[in-house]
Amino acid sequence: MQLRGIFAALTTPFRDDGALALDRLEHNLARYFATPLAGCLVLGSSGEAILLDREEKMEVFRAAARAGAGQQKLLLAGTAEESLSATLDLTARAAELGYHAAVVRTPHYYKKAMTPAAFAAYYRAVADRSPIPVLLYNIPPLTGVDLGLETILELAAHPNIAGLKESSGNMEKLTRLAAARPAFSVLVGGAATIYPSLCAGAAGAILALAAAAPEACCEVESAFRRGDHDLALAAQRALLPACKAFEPLSIPGLKAAVDAAGLCGGPPRLPLQPVSAAQRQAIAEAISTLRPAATAA
């Protein structure tokens, strides 16, 4: 398994009454599989995983696995729970469904106890017992805890830890990590920094924006790999208005962006509130400008 390229961090569609809309999820996946994406993350932060119960998570995992059967794309499963046992159970279930790797967010509820030693012990235990490769997942803006560089370097030596989803936005940390462990796959989580992250040694990115504009996100990485840095930088700059439009509005903003792209975003789940009509219009206008830089007028 090669963890490289651009992955979409999928949203989870709901109906107006809050129920899962699995047919809409499968519709979205059919569209994503026709793009240059390397794969998709199911039930990451963008998927409102924290707001789903266990059976709902399994329904989403099963639907995405059905849609992905026979596709040449990697399916990553967000399997993090606060406890080790629950994380291992969800990871085992995802493995049974054919997911290629588990993306495991840092536990964070007991923040004062989340020391480097606690993180190292937790991730070693997950990796020791997981039947599929594990990606560490660091997202301090949501969890309030940060997986430090030394801990990541220690865990990178584990044979079943395949990489890291790094959503801290810390470019110095990324640069140091890539220099120390060049073969360790680091996938960043910010669409506004794809190009500088690749320059610093990232293997790719797992992006919320790629759920709304997969081709435009992929253009940055593909141009970079071809050595066309002018085009890569132009493609990166083209993403910035869309990032500015939806990111401050969190998941409701992302879902509005997915809707604007002609996919099924739908309403967020309570306690999240939908965006206003004016915000939706601004997001739609920003998304409408996105197309691969190679074909831009």
N, C-alpha and C positions, 0 to 999 in steps of 0.2 A: 504494500500500500504506500503510495506516494502522496503525502500531504503537501500539496503545492497548488497554487492557483487561487481563484476567487470562488468562494462558497456563499450562497445566499442563506442568511439567517431568517428562516421562514416565520411568517405570521400564522396564527391559528384563526381561521374564519369562524365566526359565530353567527347565528341567526338573530333576528331582532329580539327574540325572547331569551337570549343568552345560551341557547343550546348549541352544541358543536354542529358546524356545517361541513361535514366530511366530504361531501360531493364537491364543494367549492375548493377545499384543500387539494383534492385530486385534480381538479381542473387547473389550479395554479401550477401544480407539479408537472403536468403535461407540458405547460408552457416553458417552465424552467429547464426541463430536460432537452428542449430544442435549442437551447442557448449554449454558449461556450463555457458556462459554469463548470467548475470541477466537481461540484456536488452541492448538497444542501444540509443545513443543520436544522433538525426537527426538535422543537421544544427547547430552544435556547431562551434567552431573555426576551427576544423579539416575539416568541411564541406564547407569551403570557403563561409560561409553565408554572409559575408560582401561584397562579389563580386556578389551576386545574386540579381535580382530585385524581387519585391513583387510577381509577377505571377510565376516566376521561383521557389521561395520558396514554393509557394502553390503546384506546380507540384511535387516537391520533397516530401513534406509532404503527398500528396495524394498517391504517389507511395509507400512510406514506409508504410503507413497505410494499403494499400492493401496487401502488402507482410506480414504484421504482423497480419492480421486478423486470429483469432483462435489460435494464438501462445501464449504459456505461458511465454512470455517475456514482460518486461516493455518497452514502447516506450516513450522516453523523447524528447521534442521538444525545440530546441533553438529558442526562440521567441523575443529576445531582438532587439529593435530599439533604436535610441537615444531619441525619444519622448515617453512620457507616452501613448498618444493616439494610436500611431502606435504599440507599444508593446502590449497594451491591445487588439487591433484588431487582431494581429497575434496570440495571445494566445487564443482568443475566437475561431478562425478558427481551430487551432490545437485541441482544446477541441472537436469541432464538429466532427472531424475526428477520435476521440477515443484515442488521446494521453493521457497518464496517468499523466504527469506532465510537467510543463514549466520550462526550464532552462534559467534564465534571467541574462545576462551579465550586469555588471555595466555600466551605461552611462558614457562617458568619454571625449567627444569632448571638452566641456568647462571645462577643467581640474581644473582651479583655483576656479571654482564655485562648484566643487564636494566635498563639505564638508560632515562631518558625518551627519549633519542635513538634507542635501539635499538627501543623500543616504537613510536615514531612511524614509523620506517623500515619496520618489519615490517608494521604495519597499513596504511600507504600502499601498500605493495607488494601486499598481499592485495586491498585495495579497488580498486586500479588494474586488476587482472586478473580479478577475480571477475565472473562473468556475472549474479550476483544480488546484491541489497543485503547489506551486512555489518553485523552488530551486534558491537561490542566486548563482551568478557565479562571482567569483573573479579571475581575471587573469592579474595581474599587468604587466607581461612582454609584453603583447600586448596592454593593455589599457593605461598604464602609471599612473593608479590610484589604490589605495589599499583600500579595504573594511576592516576597522579596527575591532579589537576584540570587543570593547565595542558596536559598532554598530551592529555587528553580534549577540551578546548576547541579545541586545534589540529586534532585529527582530525575533530571535528564539522563542520568546514568542507568536508570531502571530499564530493563529490556522491554517492558510492556507499557512504558510511557512514551508515546509517539510524538508528542509535541505540546504546544501551548497556544491557547487563544488568549492573547494579551490585549486587554481593553483598557489599560491604564492611561494610554496616550503618552507614556514616558519614553521619549526617543533615546535618551541616554541609556536607559536600561536595556532597550532593544539592541542598541549598538553594541553594548558590552556583552550581552548574551550571545549575539550572533558571532562576535569575535571569539568568545570562549568556547562555544559549541556550534560551529558552523553547520554540522549535519543535523542539528536538532531543529525540527520544523516549528517556526513561530508564525502564527497567523494572527494578524492584527485585527482590531475591531472597529476601526474608524475609517469611513470612506473618504474623509477629508485629507487623510495622510497615507494613502496607498503608495503613491510614488516615493516619498521620502522613506517610507518604511522598507520598500523593496531595495532602495539604495543602501539602507543600513543593514540589510541582510535578511529581512523577513522572507518567508517562503510564499506568502500570499496573504489572504485576508478572509475573514468571515464577517459579512457585512449585512446590516439591516437594509441599506439602500439597494443592495443587490436583489432584494425581494421586490423592488419596484422598478429598478433599472439595471437588470443583469448585464446586458450587452455593454452599456456605457461604463460600468465598473470593470468589466473584463477587458475593455479596450486599454485601460491604463496598464494592466499587467501584461497583456499580449504585446503592446508596443515596447514596453520595457524589456521583455525577453528577446525581442527582435533587435534590440539595441537602438531603437528609434526614440531617443530620449526627448526630442522636441515634441513628437506626437504624444508620448506618454505624459509629458508635463501639460500639454494642451488638454488632453483628456482628463487629467486630474483637476485642472482649473475649471473645466466645464461642470464638474460635480458639485462645486462649492455652493452655488445658489440653492440647489436642492437640499444639501445638507443644512444650510442655514434656515430653510423654510420648515423642515419637518423635525429636525433633531430636538429643538427646545420643547417640542410638544410631546416628546416621548412616544410611547406605543400608539396612542390615538393619532398622532401626526404621521407615524409610519403607515398605519392602516389607511389613512387618507391618501398617502402617496401611492400605496398599492392599488387602491381604487382608481386613482388618477391615471395609472398606467394601463388600465383596462383589465386588471386582475381582480380577484375577490379579496378585498381587505375586510370590509364589514365593520361592525361596531366593536369597540373594545368591551371588555367585561368589567363590571363594577368591582372595585371602587373607581376604576378609570372612567373618565368622562370623554365623550366625543368632542372633536374640535368644533369650533364655530363655523358658520357658513363663510365668513370672511377668511378665516384661517384655511379652510378647505380650498377656497378659490386660489389663495396665494400658493399653496402647495401644488395645486394642479398646474398653475402657470409655470412654476419652477420645473416640475417633472416634464412638462411638454417640451422643454428646450433640450432635453437629454436624448442624445443619440450618439453612436460611436463617432469619435472625432474624425476618423478616417473618411466618413461619409458626410461630414458636416459641410455646409455650403461656405 
